[in-house]
Amino acid sequence: MSRLAKPDAPRSPAPEPFNDARPAVTILTGFAPEATREAAEQLTRADPSLLVVAHDLTALLVDGTVHRTVHDGTGLIEDERLALEHGCIACTVREDLLPALVRLARTRPESDIALVLPPSMEPETVAAACSWCHVDGAPVTDALRIDSVVAVCDPATLLETLDSDEDLADRSLQAADDDNRSVADVAARQIEYADTVLLWAPRTEPAYEQARLAVLLQRLNPWARHLVVNLEAPLSAKPTDPSQDSAKPPASGETAQWLSARLRRSGGFDPDAPEPYGRGLEGYAVGCHEPEPDCGVVAAVYRARRPFHPERFHQALPAIAGRTLRGRGHLWLAAQPDHIACWESSGGGVSMGDLGRWLDATPDEEWDESSPERRVNADLNWDGEFGDREINLAFVGLHFAADELAAVLDSCLLTDAEVAEGRAAWREYHDPFAGCFESNERNQE
């Protein structure tokens, strides 16, 4: 009833646009502010003209102010505290971050920009705003382009962060009064969205723990390029595929130039890439399947065509989420057979949302609203009974048994007898998830 799948190989970075004169923006993200700032400083050592833009949101919920700084290799250029009309991340991005980037790009068009995001700000939010927002009546992308998104990870805090059961509010990092995001969810999404993942370990000796974390990051984001910085020993680029970076590491004194050559103007950002938990709908792998532990790290991909029984699946949630550090993908529930549910799990918690309707449940005249990739993927994998419906989930964790997790998931699927009852009967099943997906209710009106 289920099968395990190997992922597609990591994609090579997109080529740099030919003769693109716009300043290139390198976004540095992560849940380790000190490591992220240190990485930015290395980039300014390699290129003193590079502009480093950073926002401090500590006072955002206290008095609605944001602290923005801009500096280059010669020193501080701007240091401002601004009062926003509405204290939230979206307002910060629209009202200050984007206008500041556009202004800098226009006044110093010869300088690229490194944007250092605070821990609670996700790079996808910034990238999405750049794609559709206007500043002074012109698209943001007229003035600049996002070149790369780099997730900077600190080995001293990475595992604890990914396994945390805290919300951002527990650490006073929430971006709004109603911000209920978890620490583990945000940290995982920052890593998964990046085209380059940097394990920043300049003051630690290479050891088993560092190797384990490097493998963990590669399993969390198998489509990214992975780099490890360690100055006590030689720097290293750890390729996971022949298309990855395989340059020889420099001596520690050449860190800045080595890092700059790999992080800047790489062309790694793809604005059209699907969301990590929706990759499967577009025909991309949602993760990698490596069930045998590597430094204790296990990754598993689970796929099935028939749906989950809503009650059995609901009862199994603690067992599913509690076995792994991270899960993502999409699924369908028998009681809601027309709708795609996205799945995220981290820190022992689960988040599910609505990804719209399956194409099999969508009127033919509305198919063109879906991407060509999704339509092709649906055609290639169409099932005579279930159409394009399927379950496609990826899990990453330490020392868990992939076959045992698959057995738990298998037990949640409809049995042959239940499948034979038909969809009219499925809709009558008691559904603990009823009403959980807001867009479902709108679609059913």
Buried (B, 14 or more C-beta within 10 A) or exposed (E): BBEEBEBEBBBEBBEBEEEEEBBBBBBBBBBBBEBBBBBBBBBBBBBEEBBBBBBBBEBBBEEBBBBBBBBBBEEEBEEEEBEBEEBBBEBBBBBBBBBBBBBBBBEBEEBBBBBBBBBBBBBBBBBEBBEEBEBEEEEBBBBBBBBBBBBBBBBBBBBEBBBBEEBBBEEEBBBBEEBEBBBBBBBBBBBBBBBBBBBBBBEBEBEEBBBBBBBBBBBBBBBBBBBBBBBEBEBBBBBBBEEBBEEEBBEBEEBBBBBBBBBBBBBBBBEEBBBBBBBBBBBBBBBBBBBEBBBEBBBBBBBBBBBBBBBBBBEBBEBBBEBBBBBBBBBBBBBBBBBBBBBBBBBBBBBBBBBBBBBBBBEEEEEEEBBEBBBEBBEEEEEEEBBBBBBBBBBBBBEBEBEEBBEBBEBBBBEEEBBEBEEEEBEEBEBBBBEBBEEBEEBEE
